[in-house]
Amino acid sequence: MPKKTKIMANRNGRFAIIEQLLADGIQYMFGNPGTVEQGFLDALSHYEPEFKYVFALQETIAVGMADGYARATKKPTIVQLHSGVGLGNGIGMMYQAMRGHAPLVVLAGEAGIMYDAMDAQMASDLVSIAKPVTKWATRVVDPASLLRVLRRAIKIAGTPPMGPVFVSLPMDILDAPNEEEAIPTSFPIARVTPEPEQIERAASILATATKPLIVVGDGVAFSDAQAELIRVAELIGAQVWGADSSEPNMSATHPLFGGLLGHMFGEVSRRITSQADAVLICGTYVFPEVFPVLSDAFAPNAKVIHIDLNGYEIAKNFPVDLGLMSDPKTTLAALGTTLESMMTPEQQQEAFQRSIRIAEAKKQQLTAQLEADKAVCDSVPLHLSRFTRDLAQHIPPDTVIFDEAITNSEELCRYIPPTTLGYYFQTRGGSLGVGIPGAIGLKLANPDKTVIGFTGDGGSMYTIQALWTAAHHNIDAKFVICNNHSYQILKLNIMQYWRERGIAEHDFPISFTIGNPDIRFDELARAMGVQSIRVEQPDEIESAIQKALAYNGPFLIDLVLTNEVAGSKIGVKCGQ
């Protein structure tokens, strides 16, 4: 039987909530306070230091921090928002959590059920507002079911496919006496594997392919299936590409890892996926672009296999030959074992030769990229490649990176490649501004590790107040602002737009430039209590890195970069 948490005598709902969260091992609540939540916020002091409130100055930041924390822990994480207005402020980042399957439990207070008929100030239908960006949204209407509803919300958020949920908490429900026992939430086990004959069918398709391809996403990371994925890829000699892949589902340094498919334009993905005669999709959906292709994503006679715990995503947009609603880790493990016994010596040799060719092409590409970086090593304005090259020489091997560098992400990952699950997290889902709060969440989940968040000048201004939270709680995360004075991704995307429509290149819209006046991120940081330094010259880089890493507390580097537009970067993964 689950262990019961000792309850406070004669407690009401506002105390019962905290006891339920503690029963589930939840230590943090990320939030922004409001009047209708003041009762249970007042109750928090009775449970310190076991339970801690992480104070954000705006709701978007609270959700962003919780998103980073939930991604690192892969456990339900609590967010507190204020009524309809606060929920509205948090919706954009909740969309990010929904697309990224972050198990957030979002709580928002309201004045009370007794006021439903009044249509009073701040009255709104919170559940209807939250539904489009959550797995489940509800309102507690009976004091005797407060903890029952909360446990259901926690269970739904943490059950694959994970995602945010929402619970509206009327004040009169929280003020009413509550005698419910606080017991740990029960979660179903999702380690399911297909029947052997279906594994054999999948293995047969892959073993006989001459041009196999694997497309993976963060379902692999959630399932901790990196090793099983690598084994299958090596057995069949298949290149692996990421789609909706924001974690190192396969080590970026592995010879068979090709990189990320197009995030913006479907044609970028189709140039790769249409070359295969067999495609294994695992832990993702096809395809997560803003402008996806509507047909012919695969070659006409290609066989497609899709493995995912999220049945909704299997065959959602394109037919598959075999859809397996199952756990990636156990399924890939069984698939690897079957392939080992099924493949003939000739098939094994063909797979080995494919792997050699793929690895050699990747090696040549990396060599060319490193040579290009050398050519701009001492350029001013700086290129991120120079900074990350130097940074890689100073950081501990277990450094955790939050990557919202967007157009500079390739240069970041070239020198600090994502290799190990739990140490690299990229922006996902579409919301700009997750870099700073996301890094704060990662640091709370990894207090003994160095955590560095990369973001852009445009993205950072969505949530710059998060720096105050880092200072307020002395959260020792480091931040790098990739300051190129522009929305660089918009410049790249409009160039593609011009090409597709035969429009001659001309000046970019003035709204794509952020530079008049110049934003001094170093001064902004200091104004909010975060130590900082501005870097504009190559010889300033090393000392800035040393100062940031040595400082005991949050530290920001305002890194001034070139805003030259390289057409070769069109189609890079971005946050918006």
GUBAGU-283943 format. One record per residue (C-alpha): x negated, z negated, y negated. Coordinates in steps of 0.001 Angstrom, whole numbers, padded with zeros to 6 digits, always signed. Example, Ala and Ser with C-alpha at 12.3 -4.5 7.8 and 13.67 -1.06 7.14 Angstrom:
-012300-007800+004500-013670-007140+001060
***
This chain:
+000000+000000+000000-001207+000682-003555-002659-002276-005402-000314-003772-007960-001481-004634-011458-000700-008113-012730+002046-007909-015329+002358-009830-018568+005191-012359-018528+008326-011310-020416+006695-008060-021501+008467-005085-022995+007837-001381-022603+005004-001103-025107+002881-003464-022999+004067-002024-019701+002710+001417-020629-000843+000119-021046-000636-001829-017786+000423+001350-015971-002491+003288-017437-004914+000546-016408-003413+000563-012917-004378+004235-012755-007946+003538-013879-007398+005183-017264-009681+003732-019947-009114+005882-023028-006267+007001-025231-007069+009744-027749-004732+009676-030702-003692+009607-034319-001433+006685-035280+002088+006875-036625+004927+004541-037564+007160+005157-034558+004264+004467-032173+003113+001342-034000+004534-001025-031395+002450+000091-028445-000579+000748-030671-000280-002877-031748-000194-003855-028081-003578-002209-027412-005528-005187-028743-004269-007276-025807-006118-004992-023363-009474-004465-025053-012198-003763-024056-010809-002499-020730-008632-000002-022611-009927+001814-025687-008263+003864-028426-010289+006846-029703-009166+007333-033292-008809+010910-034627-007905+011795-038198-005747+014737-037116-003785+015473-033964-005604+018688-033073-008800+016667-032776-007184+014069-030518-006060+016787-028109-009448+018548-028302-011362+015370-027460-009005+014616-024587-009401+018189-023336-013188+017785-023183-012892+014412-021458-010352+015707-018932-012495+018734-018136-015481+016518-017395-013605+013918-015334-010946+016226-013855-008528+013323-014113-005315+012778-016110-006184+011881-019704-003901+010283-022292-003144+011690-025739-000997+009929-028329+000621+012043-031048+002974+011094-033852+006559+012296-033628+007534+015949-034185+005078+016600-036992+002118+015290-035019+003214+017164-031913+003400+020316-034008-000154+019777-035207-001341+019395-031626+000491+022386-030140-002344+024905-030606-004816+022731-028739-002178+021906-026110-001932+025648-025511-005684+025607-024945-005215+022823-022395-002397+024695-020659-004443+027902-020326-007424+025883-019178-005450+023639-016773-006590+020387-018374-004609+017420-016973-003469+015901-020267-000610+013419-020510+000638+013749-024077+002764+010887-025419+004656+011025-028705+006891+008382-030211+010203+008851-031940+012462+006555-033952+014859+005750-031120+017790+006903-029033+020126+004880-031248+019408+007320-034086+020143+010555-032167+023435+011171-033969+021966+010664-037435+019718+013760-037742+017482+011530-039803+014070+012058-041383+011516+013381-038829+014197+013893-036167+013383+016806-033832+013762+017936-030247+010274+016991-029067+010826+018081-025473+011836+021606-026496+008819+021843-028802+006449+020822-026008+007918+022837-023115+006185+026184-023822+002717+024584-023653+003161+022119-020777+003783+022024-017030+006550+019494-017584+008145+017845-020604+010635+014993-020665+012068+012104-022654+012445+008532-021411+016089+007504-021853+016286+004339-019705+013999+001325-020212+014069+000584-016482+012477+003955-015646+009693+003984-018247+006834+003517-015776+008500+005698-013146+008555+008588-015631+005003+007893-016754+003730+007944-013160+005556+011203-012551+003917+012701-015628+000459+011558-014487+001080+012959-011003+002246+016352-012295-000673+016639-014706-003237+015857-011997-001742+017954-009182-003136+021497-008782-002671+023678-010646-003405+020940-013161-002146+021123-016724-000737+019183-019672+002553+017316-019557+004561+015671-022325+006591+012469-022522+008685+011493-025534+008871+007724-026056+011750+006448-028214+010892+003207-030023+013928+001342-028687+012852+002155-025125+009420+000693-025833+010866-002433-027445+013244-003137-024552+012234-005649-021840+010525-004012-018874+010197-005562-015419+008753-002544-013581+005626-003104-011548+002545-001177-012622+001184+000434-009455-001281+003345-009089+000193+006830-009192+000371+008694-005879-001118+012196-005729-000524+014816-003013-003548+016189-001169-004115+019869-001970-006985+020681+000431-004948+023303+002287-006431+026159+004325-004773+029347+005633-004132+029935+009314-007136+031321+011263-005612+034784+011684-005326+035154+007883-008965+034099+007448-009945+036695+010070-007951+039361+008239-009727+038566+004974-013106+038529+006706-012445+041912+008300-011666+043488+004921-014822+042104+003354-017131+042767+006305-016256+046462+006400-016491+047014+002628-019345+049110+001261-018832+048130-002382-017413+044581-002347-016805+042617-005535-015882+038974-006169-013988+037758-009251-013905+033990-009788-012544+031459-012247-012405+027734-012857-010345+027087-009742-013715+027250-007972-015095+024494-010209-012007+022321-009768-012346+022650-005996-016124+022067-006113-016558+025301-004186-019714+026705-005775-021796+026453-002580-019057+028024-000453-018663+030865-002943-022394+031593-002948-022452+031670+000843-019666+034275+001018-021212+036397-001742-024597+036427-000020-023082+037239+003373-021289+040362+002137-023767+041347-000597-021188+041227-003385-021768+040852-007087-019774+037987-008595-018074+038189-011990-016238+035486-013911-012706+035852-015260-011157+032874-017034-014436+031293-016031-015635+028601-018438-017741+026555-016039-020682+027526-013781-018488+028561-010861-021627+030364-009736-025068+029620-011127-025884+032039-013939-029382+032366-012497-028205+033513-009070-029237+037140-008448-025670+038111-007499-024003+036679-010602-023076+039524-012941-021666+037570-015880-018207+037401-017419-015661+040195-017396-014074+041256-020668-012119+038550-022418-010760+040709-025199-010433+044268-023875-009240+045211-020396-011263+048406-020369-014429+046302-020267-013263+044679-017039-011966+047900-015499-015369+049568-015766-016557+046975-013250-013515+046266-011079-012642+049923-010499-015970+050538-008710-015207+048283-005742-013576+049159-002442-012782+045502-001701-012128+042766-004255-012024+039042-003531-010343+037076-006335-010731+033299-006186-009544+030515-008470-008442+032697-011368-005856+035216-012519-006283+038889-013268-006996+039517-015927-007371+037055-018824-007870+039546-021642-006029+039715-024939-005515+043462-024436-005454+043920-020637-005068+047235-018859-001527+047818-017668-002439+049805-014550-005316+050997-012377-007363+047811-012671-008768+048574-009207-009743+051733-007365-006747+053508-005713-007641+052545-002136-009342+049223-002832-008279+046215-000765-007553+043093-002811-007609+039496-001537-006540+036616-003794-007267+032932-003038-005794+030294-005359-003891+027016-005299-001744+028433-008103+000745+030653-006318+002169+031874-009613-001027+033754-010376-001315+035575-007037-000075+039172-007424+001308+038267-010862+000206+041514-012492-001211+043704-009711-000379+043993-005989-002697+042352-003481-003236+043124+000188-003645+039470+001118-002579+036510-001005-003686+033092+000196-002217+030092-001628-004892+027651-000583-007820+025531-001696-010894+027612-002655-013428+025215-001085-011891+024937+002367-010806+028579+002415-014204+029957+001369-015881+027667+003892-013701+029033+006703-014172+032568+005427-017959+032180+005436-017981+030866+008996-015789+033732+010192-017910+036336+008406-021078+034990+010044-019615+035457+013497-017826+038744+012753-020369+040861+010875-022443+043275+012927-026224+043531+012465-025673+046832+010665-023184+045253+008244-025545+042347+007642-028393+044720+006825-026222+046776+004461-025171+043567+002672-028803+042484+002382-029820+045812+000857-026926+045654-001626-028067+042204-002679-031603+043477-003297-030332+046316-005505-028042+044020-007494-030813+041466-007989-033324+044076-009169-030863+045505-011708-030171+042010-013046-033887+041265-013309-034493+044441-015298-031599+043663-017634-032868+040138-018297-036380+041428-018969-035031+043867-021554-032994+041116-023234-035987+038790-023447-038107+041560-024951-035418+042208-027547-035395+038503-028393-039154+038566-028952-038717+041319-031534-036538+039055-033717-038239+035748-032857-039542+035144-036394-036751+036904-038276-034956+035334-041208-032010+034778-041135-032537+033301-037688-031233+034496-034349-029839+031865-031994-032211+033055-029266-035161+031540-031156-033401+028196-031530-032217+027965-027920-035628+029021-026617-037181+026053-028427-034299+023715-027580-034690+024419-023858-038226+023021-024013-037087+019630-025349-033792+018702-023670-033515+016716-020416-032606+018748-017312-029244+016967-017020-028114+017855-020567-024402+018653-020836-023448+021626-023025-020142+022428-024712-020241+026099-025680-018055+027365-028499-020882+029564-029781-018622+032601-029136-020610+035653-030314-023840+033685-029874-022952+032422-026406-025069+035020-024587-028204+033895-026420-027405+030258-025669-026929+030904-021960-030009+033100-021695-032302+030134-022380-030096+027259-021198-028328+028985-018300-025244+027311-016803-026222+026467-013242-024570+023230-012125-020946+022148-012159-020278+019373-014645-023081+020319-017052-021664+023322-018903-018223+023867-020411-017227+026908-022439-014275+027271-024762-011179+028646-023068-007550+029211-023789-007539+030701-027282-007809+027798-029738-010672+027774-032199-012204+024447-033151-012644+022854-029744-016473+022677-029943-016948+019429-031871-014061+017392-030380-014781+018844-026937-018375+017613-027108-017159+014154-028141-014899+014057-025079-017777+015167-022848-020019+012414-024226-017425+009720-023529-017241+011014-019958-021057+011198-019701-022349+008233-021738-025810+008284-020129-026461+011995-020617-027497+014103-023615-024465+016096-024790-024767+019004-027221-021814+020904-028658-022268+024405-030076-019656+025834-032407-019392+028400-035181-018912+027915-038891-015409+029357-038657-014363+027419-035572-015835+024133-036749-013718+024098-039910-010561+023829-037804-011603+020361-036651-014491+019257-038861-012870+015808-039286-013896+015118-035679-017331+014240-037046-015777+011130-038608-014519+010048-035193-018019+010472-033743-019429+008277-036523-016582+005760-036392-017080+005101-032676-020837+005828-032737-020465+008518-030094-023982+009835-029573-023199+013543-029249-025278+016254-030945-023694+019233-032716-025061+022655-033645-023175+024779-036165-023953+028472-035601-023553+029277-039272-023424+033048-039754-021076+032895-042751-018395+034942-041015-015755+035337-038374-018205+037489-036452-015892+038073-033499-013308+039652-035797-015907+042081-037102-016804+043119-033569-013185+043524-032553-012180+045588-035566-015070+047941-034829-013508+048514-031419-010131+049017-033095-011625+051647-035393-013249+053502-032490-010082+053528-030391-008094+055013-033268-010723+057386-034631-011102+055462-037890-014447+055808-039651-016427+052604-040084-016062+051008-043506-016340+047604-045152-014909+044720-043199-011858+042924-044606-013000+040305-047080-011174+037629-045066-013754+038052-042281-016535+036551-044429-017082+032817-044977-019657+032529-047715-018336+032226-051213-018851+029368-051751-021392+028521-049060-020233+025680-046785-022933+023035-046453-022228+021606-043044-025146+019212-043333-023594+017662-046445-020126+017587-044888-021525+015751-041884-023278+013124-043992-020101+012595-046010-018400+011579-042754-021224+009339-041575-023057+011778-039288-026781+012339-039803-027686+015997-040231-030245+018617-041158-030066+022230-042288-032311+024804-040575-033018+028174-042151-036624+029014-041173-038326+029355-037764-040854+026618-038547-038018+024138-039211-036517+024430-035727-038737+022195-033618-038757+019211-035950-034969+019431-036359-034488+019397-032591-036788+016404-032232-034967+014467-034954-031567+015196-033425-032565+014158-029909-034407+011035-031046-031601+009764-033272-029382+007062-031773-025978+008318-032836-024195+011562-033645-026368+014229-035284-025557+017702-036624-027810+020727-037125-026522+023276-039646-028221+026361-038206-028120+029331-040598-028024+032538-038553-027950+036258-039177-024557+037875-039586-025690+041346-038588-023160+043069-036359-024375+044359-033004-021891+046759-031449-023230+045943-028000-021552+042540-028211-018038+043944-028314-015931+042333-025640-017754+038989-025477-015692+035973-024573-014215+034265-027589-011854+031513-028520-009388+033604-030478
***
